[in-house]
Amino acid sequence: MKNKLWKKILTVGLLAAMAVTMVAGCGGKGDSGDKKENGVLMDITEYVEKYMPNYLAYLDANPELKPLVQVKEEDGSIHYYAIYGLAEGIEEPWQGTCYRRDWVAKYAEPTEYVWDWESDYIKENGHPAVTPLAKAEKEKNLEGWKKNEVTSFEGNYNADNELGYEDNIIFPSGTSDPLTISDWEWMFEAFEKAIDERGWANDSGAYCTTVYYMGFMMTGDLVSSFGGGTGQYCVKDGEVSFDGNSENFKAYLECLNAWYEKGWLDSEFNTRAGDIFFNINSAGIAQGKIGLWDGQSSRLGTSIRQTCQNEEDVKDAFVMGAALPINDVYGGEGQMYKEPDALYQASRKGTATGITTKAEDKDLAALFTFFDWTYTHEGALVIRNGLNEEQYTSMEFDPDFYAERNLKSAYTVSTDEDGRTVYSRAIDSSDPAVNALNGQRMSVGLGMQSSDEYRLDTGTPALNRKAVEQWTKYLNTGSTMDYTELLNVEETEAYNKVSTALTDYQSQNVPNVIKGTMSWEDYVKGLENINPDSAVEYLQKYVELTNTAREAK
């Protein structure tokens, strides 16, 4: 886009935005205030269709997003009552599975055999013929395994390199990062040794790992490692189902029960209802008493050293990020070797910006032209990163934030070793003023995410980038959270009635199944009184709209 044109769009569009009344976070069919039906939100369909070809083209290219941003009226017509920010990919997470890499190096014993990723069997099937290793050895079937060349681990967690560590750790899966449930259990054996050596065997705040107080996360996460699902409502292949009584959830609970019986699982997990999921037992994390947990990126690396209780940990503690595991131990064929499909990941549908009916007599053409520009690559770069040098020099600012920071551009452009374009911010992401470079603060536009074509270099340390790669290894396709937001008032009331009863029942009884004080059969029988399948229809209605949009493409 030529400078004069983008300058006009940016300037006139922003002025138009200031001249009308906008309402953020609204516009969906199930909006709690029903602003549209109450005459607060303006029907902007004609403006979207006339002035926003880029927005519509993006929706055509990503039809699964259409039902999330459109409203289908009773007569079948499609209307727009808000413009949504749309993410181009998985948003960079700020939390995920964290584990003590230094404890693995010090206390784990290399297995005699590891997966042979060069073998024909693994190339064809993705895993050895029999896992885990103990079972393969018992059955004398080591197809897909090879002799482990590493006989002892060495680690330097004060290394002077970009990642901050050096080691030769190889997991039973033959990888340098944990991949499977058996990799996790191999780590737990090492964590148990570390905890015992420090005299914390009887400390309820010291353990190998923990789980949310309900016994599972309703977003799925570890639950979905056992064939997929969330433990409540999920979607797969266009069909919504309740899977809290499924074989997948049963395998998950069998795994958690095994961990509990072996002393690997936090014995007090169900009492920590006041702890948010990414900071369960924050004191234990800070004191260095936990092997693996769901934590924030700020915990990565050496950050916990200053609060560790053990003198050795004060010198060497090192936290790394891990992906959710592939189950290779529990359940049957349907529960094993399946990628997780329901994760705590941000929706690609962002916050909405609606225009109130008070703006109906305004000239909105410039505003919607500006909105549309934010759905181009150039527009997204400006609103998310700022101006490049050519754009900056073509304008005058007073005050001039760029000049104050001695900047000529908000970002630089280069190419990495994979041939991807790299956009690097001119000031560090930790700088409180970094967002002052952004072109605007409204919720419209494409949310740029690193992809095969380009990478956003925001100054994130290499260790954190590695963690993000692990945390985004699998894609959230099984969550129904986007669809619950589409329910109208009546549907929401009916759905919530069942959902609330389910949550109350499961939070009381799932921990009992994990601890072995309640049988799986009794737990499932108790669900019959709630009839969870009765709420499936409310979500299925909107999933089918997504399926129709995909088929139309």
ABEGO torsion letter per residue (X at the ends): XBAAAAAAAAAAAAAAAAABBBBBGBGBAABAAGAAAAGABBBAAAAAAAABAAAAAAAAABAAAAAAABBBBAAGBBBBABBBBBBABBBBBABEBBBBAAAAAAABBBBABBBBAABAAAAAAGBBABOBAAAAAAAGBABGBBBBABABBBBBAABBBAAGBBBABBBAAGBABBABAAAAAAAAAAAAAAAAAAGAAABAABBABBBBAAGBBAAGEAAAAAGEEAGBBBBBGGBBBBAAABAAAAAAAAAAAAAAAAGABBAAAAAAAABBAAABGAAAAAAGABABBBBBAAABEAAAAAABABAAAAAABBBBBBBBBBBAABEBAAABGBBBABBBBBBABBBBBBBBAAAAABBAAAAAAAAAAAABAAAAAAAAAEBBAAAAAABBBOBBAAAAAGBABABBBBBBAAGBBBBBBABBAABAAAAAABABABABEBBBBBBAABBBBAGBBAAAAAAAAAAAABBBAABAAAAAAABBAAAAAAAAAAAAAAAAAAAAAAAAAAAGABBAAAAAAAAAAAGAAAAAAAAAAAAAAAAAAAAAX
